[in-house]
Amino acid sequence: MTIPVSIEKKRAFLHWFMQHHKVKEHDIEWFLKDLCDNDLALSHVRFVDDIMNCPKGIIITSHLNEQISFKFFKGKVTTDNVYTAYHEMNLYQHELIFIQLTFPFCTHSTLYQDVIEDGLETQMEIKEIAEAVLENTLTQGRESFLKGQINHALEERDYEQFMYYSSQLKKLQ
């Protein structure tokens, strides 16, 4: 699993970006400044080169680029409203949000390259971890249930139920 980029590196990069690149709208600048001050939000931000396969993300371009200046999307919902992205990030603080910043010579910026994370790889790792945790939790719950049923069968002296739940527990283990 890749190690997430530190909050300090992300903040340093955003400060550098705001000092060296202008954005088209004041709202975007405000959004970036607010993001710099929010450690929780920064811990869930992942900067990526390509945002196409990410479940929730923001595209920001500097004013020198002719592309979109700001675009937020979650699933199939897309908007250029900065405040929608801001509220989404604050309402769902523990969800990852992927940000693609486009500016001149971005591939040559070492600060930028230091904060870039592979979005799809990160998503897949998170999905695999979540699936493993879920599977483990379900197994533990099933095991606990079966042990409870075995104990109940013993208390009731129900041989058939005892054998049935014991065999289920053996299969599970």
C-alpha positions in Angstrom: 0.0 0.0 0.0 1.3 3.5 -0.8 1.9 5.9 2.0 -0.4 8.9 1.9 1.2 12.3 1.4 1.5 14.3 4.6 -0.8 17.1 5.4 2.3 19.4 5.6 3.4 18.6 2.1 -0.1 19.2 0.7 -0.4 22.5 2.5 3.1 23.6 1.3 2.2 22.7 -2.2 -1.1 24.6 -2.1 0.6 27.7 -0.7 3.2 27.5 -3.5 0.4 27.0 -6.1 -1.5 30.1 -4.8 1.7 32.2 -4.8 2.8 31.3 -8.3 -0.5 30.7 -10.1 -3.7 32.7 -10.3 -7.1 31.1 -10.6 -9.9 32.7 -12.6 -12.4 33.3 -9.8 -12.0 34.6 -6.3 -14.2 31.8 -5.0 -11.6 29.2 -6.1 -8.9 31.1 -4.3 -11.0 31.2 -1.1 -11.7 27.5 -1.4 -8.0 26.7 -1.7 -7.1 29.0 1.3 -9.8 27.3 3.4 -8.5 23.9 2.3 -5.0 24.9 3.5 -6.5 25.7 7.0 -8.5 22.4 7.3 -6.3 19.5 8.5 -9.2 17.0 8.4 -10.0 17.9 4.8 -6.4 17.8 3.7 -6.0 14.4 5.2 -8.7 13.2 2.9 -7.5 15.0 -0.2 -5.6 13.1 -2.9 -3.9 15.0 -5.7 -3.9 13.1 -8.9 -2.8 13.6 -12.5 -6.0 12.1 -14.0 -9.3 12.3 -12.2 -11.3 10.3 -14.7 -11.8 7.1 -12.7 -12.2 8.8 -9.3 -15.6 8.6 -7.5 -15.5 12.2 -6.3 -13.3 15.0 -7.4 -12.4 18.6 -8.3 -10.6 19.9 -11.3 -8.9 23.3 -10.9 -6.9 25.1 -13.6 -4.9 28.2 -13.4 -6.1 31.3 -15.3 -3.5 30.8 -18.1 -5.1 27.6 -19.2 -8.1 27.7 -21.5 -9.7 24.7 -19.9 -12.4 24.7 -17.2 -11.4 26.8 -14.2 -13.3 24.7 -11.6 -15.4 21.5 -11.9 -16.7 19.4 -9.0 -18.2 16.0 -9.5 -19.5 13.2 -7.5 -20.7 10.2 -9.5 -22.7 11.5 -12.4 -23.4 14.9 -10.8 -21.2 17.7 -12.1 -21.1 21.4 -11.2 -18.8 24.4 -11.5 -20.2 25.8 -8.2 -17.3 26.1 -5.7 -19.6 26.3 -2.7 -21.2 22.9 -3.6 -17.7 21.3 -3.5 -17.0 23.1 -0.2 -20.2 21.9 1.4 -19.7 18.4 0.1 -16.2 18.3 1.6 -17.4 19.5 4.9 -20.5 17.4 5.1 -18.7 14.2 4.2 -15.4 14.9 5.9 -14.3 11.3 6.0 -14.7 10.6 2.3 -11.7 10.8 0.0 -11.8 13.7 -2.5 -9.5 13.7 -5.5 -8.1 17.0 -6.9 -6.5 17.5 -10.3 -4.7 20.8 -10.6 -3.7 21.9 -14.0 -1.2 24.7 -14.5 1.7 25.5 -16.9 4.6 23.2 -16.5 2.9 21.2 -13.8 4.9 18.1 -14.8 8.1 19.9 -14.1 7.1 21.1 -10.6 8.8 19.0 -7.9 6.3 20.2 -5.3 3.5 19.0 -7.4 5.1 15.7 -8.2 5.7 15.1 -4.5 2.0 15.4 -3.7 0.6 13.4 -6.7 -0.9 10.0 -5.7 -2.2 7.5 -8.1 -5.9 7.9 -7.7 -7.1 4.6 -9.1 -4.4 2.7 -7.2 -5.4 4.5 -4.0 -9.1 3.7 -4.6 -8.4 0.1 -5.3 -6.3 -0.2 -2.1 -9.1 1.4 -0.1 -11.6 -0.9 -1.6 -9.5 -3.9 -0.9 -9.0 -2.8 2.7 -12.7 -2.1 3.2 -13.6 -5.5 1.7 -11.1 -7.3 4.0 -12.4 -5.5 7.1 -16.0 -6.2 6.1 -15.3 -9.9 5.5 -13.4 -10.2 8.8 -16.3 -8.5 10.6 -18.9 -10.7 9.0 -16.9 -13.8 9.9 -16.5 -12.8 13.5 -20.2 -12.0 13.7 -21.1 -15.3 12.2 -18.7 -17.2 14.5 -20.2 -15.4 17.5 -23.7 -16.3 16.4 -22.8 -19.9 15.9 -21.1 -20.2 19.3 -24.2 -18.7 20.9 -26.4 -21.2 19.1 -24.1 -24.0 20.2 -24.3 -22.9 23.9 -28.1 -22.6 23.6 -28.3 -26.1 22.1 -26.2 -27.4 25.0 -28.4 -25.7 27.6 -31.5 -27.2 25.9 -29.8 -30.6 25.5 -30.7 -30.5 21.8 -28.3 -32.9 20.1 -29.4 -32.2 16.5 -29.0 -28.4 16.9 -25.7 -28.9 18.6 -24.3 -31.0 15.8 -25.7 -28.7 13.1 -24.2 -25.5 14.6 -20.9 -27.3 15.5 -20.5 -28.4 11.9 -21.3 -24.9 10.6 -18.6 -23.5 13.0 -16.1 -26.0 11.8 -16.8 -25.0 8.2 -16.4 -21.4 9.1 -13.1 -21.9 10.8 
